[in-house]
Amino acid sequence: MTQPPIRIAVRVPDTTALPPWIGRLLNAIEETDGLYCCAVIPAPAALATSLPIAVRAWLKAEALLVARSTPVQRTVKVNGRECLWTCRSDVILDLTGSCGRDISPRLAGHGIWFVDCVSEEPGLAGLRSLLRREAVNPLSLHRLSSDGEVRTIAVGAVNPKYLATRNELFLKEKSVALILRELRRLARTGSVAEEVDRPFAPFVAPGLWQFAGYAARSSGESLRRVGEKLLARIGLRPGMFQINTVTGSFPDFDPAGARPNAPAQNVYHADPFLWQRDGCDYCFFESYDYRTAKGHISVGRIVDGRLSDIRTAVRTDYHLSFPFLFEHGGELFMMPEACAKKRIEVWRCTGFPDRWELHSTAMDGVTAADSSLAEIDGRWWLFTNISSDPFGDTNSELHLFQVDGPDLRTIVPHPLNPVQFDARYARNAGRVIRHGDALLRPAQENSHGTYGYGLNLMRIETLSMDAYREGLLRRIEPNFMPGLIGCHHLDVRGDLIVFDTRHRVGGRGWRSPRRPATA
């Protein structure tokens, strides 16, 4: 027997001028099987907060300059004829920032849901984690149940933006995926997710001295970013990635003992993948040109820890990176990131190591980053990082699909995507590695406001179309070499390990086009 859809009443600040992120959520609910929005209802006027006038003026100026919402692409259907007391909803979703205040949770079978990134005073939710100087922005979905208790039913984390109003807008856009996942879970299982140990913390308005510290830090960060652009123009390669090699026991190797391979030209090298052929070790990687702001796939041999004989493997008129390699049916394939093309691509090797042809494409129109395939117990799984928001963020959500293999003709999404919702653990940092009986997934740690801050090895504990769980096995932070600001990708073959590191400044590496340099 078909189950009736989950009826959702959505409470918004104003039905005549919906914020775009709420519009995107309403449209997604309408498109999702098993969900039905029975009413969109305006809330009473918000209560005044105790924010100082100077703080409110600063945040309003920020919002006008850096936190403009991307419009909704199609018309949002708004049904405001019913009220909370007559719509017979299963869930009341309160998006006003009042956290369910003045609504009886008995009006909905599964209570009142709200996220902690919406405050009645614009900018306050985005300011909270910045004042605490937290490594990541926590994001929580809470439920006010019929007993009057607030319980946390789902959590996530995103890498913070350094300006409060942009940070808040980012959190709101990311909350759409978190809310949808839990509504889909409810429709699928008939029950709310188990309670998570992260209590709800009410908003507290900052004092002037607290806010002055934030204002000084955000101004300094703005100046630093301008300085980085100037450094890039003169060839000093700010944020440069380089490839490092080391031999040792995986996963307990010592990154401090690695041999660095700094690129000589005005480029950086990142996302290394190893392959062995005819007794030689090859490394495929992204080569990013600072002048064109575009990457292509290069390949070189590793001899005595040094990367040599570098040549182009795959170059297109759009950016490529993350050249994930795999073998199937006696043939070698590559799945490079083609985010700029908004699709997933698989290339087939026609002449090792530098002749490749496009074999198949999938997910046209989807922004998917750092994708990899893994054949596990006879099933093919696609691990990828998808952007579901106007910010184009691919760092916070890990999406899982069951596929038919490298042809990608059949792609079945995991019903609880995103299966990982945390910028410290979501984005792929290499292939899934089988180590003994364990399956290890390298993951980027995107935190501290930095892309590629650290590297985490996640042990996959449960993998099925009903559940996905993984736990942290090892964390590698950028503290093992002077000048590091990041470490974000790893691969291993036998006792050879390659990983990339990110450096605050790479050095003056520009060479004249008339005198090409060899790395």
HELIX and SHEET records of a PDB file:
HELIX    1   1 PRO A   20  GLU A   31  1                                  12    
HELIX    2   2 ILE A   53  VAL A   66  1                                  14    
HELIX    3   3 PRO A  105  LEU A  107  5                                   3    
HELIX    4   4 LEU A  124  ARG A  132  1                                   9    
HELIX    5   5 ALA A  164  THR A  189  1                                  26    
HELIX    6   6 LEU A  208  ARG A  233  1                                  26    
HELIX    7   7 PRO A  255  GLY A  257  5                                   3    
HELIX    8   8 CYS A  339  LYS A  341  5                                   3    
SHEET    1   A 6 LEU A  35  PRO A  42  0                                        
SHEET    2   A 6 ILE A   6  VAL A  12  1                                        
SHEET    3   A 6 VAL A  91  ASP A  94  1                                        
SHEET    4   A 6 ILE A 112  VAL A 115  1                                        
SHEET    5   A 6 ASN A 137  LEU A 144 -1                                        
SHEET    6   A 6 VAL A 150  VAL A 158 -1                                        
SHEET    1   B 4 ARG A 259  ASN A 261  0                                        
SHEET    2   B 4 PRO A 238  THR A 247 -1                                        
SHEET    3   B 4 LEU A 496  VAL A 505 -1                                        
SHEET    4   B 4 LEU A 484  ARG A 493 -1                                        
SHEET    1   C 4 VAL A 267  ARG A 277  0                                        
SHEET    2   C 4 CYS A 280  ASP A 289 -1                                        
SHEET    3   C 4 LYS A 294  VAL A 303 -1                                        
SHEET    4   C 4 ARG A 306  VAL A 314 -1                                        
SHEET    1   D 4 SER A 321  HIS A 328  0                                        
SHEET    2   D 4 GLU A 331  GLU A 337 -1                                        
SHEET    3   D 4 ILE A 344  GLY A 351 -1                                        
SHEET    4   D 4 ARG A 355  ALA A 362 -1                                        
SHEET    1   E 4 ALA A 368  ILE A 376  0                                        
SHEET    2   E 4 ARG A 379  ILE A 386 -1                                        
SHEET    3   E 4 GLU A 397  VAL A 403 -1                                        
SHEET    4   E 4 ILE A 411  PRO A 413 -1                                        
SHEET    1   F 4 ALA A 368  ILE A 376  0                                        
SHEET    2   F 4 ARG A 379  ILE A 386 -1                                        
SHEET    3   F 4 GLU A 397  VAL A 403 -1                                        
SHEET    4   F 4 GLN A 420  PHE A 421 -1                                        
SHEET    1   G 4 ILE A 433  HIS A 435  0                                        
SHEET    2   G 4 ALA A 438  SER A 447 -1                                        
SHEET    3   G 4 THR A 450  LEU A 463 -1                                        
SHEET    4   G 4 TYR A 468  ILE A 476 -1                                        
END                                                                             
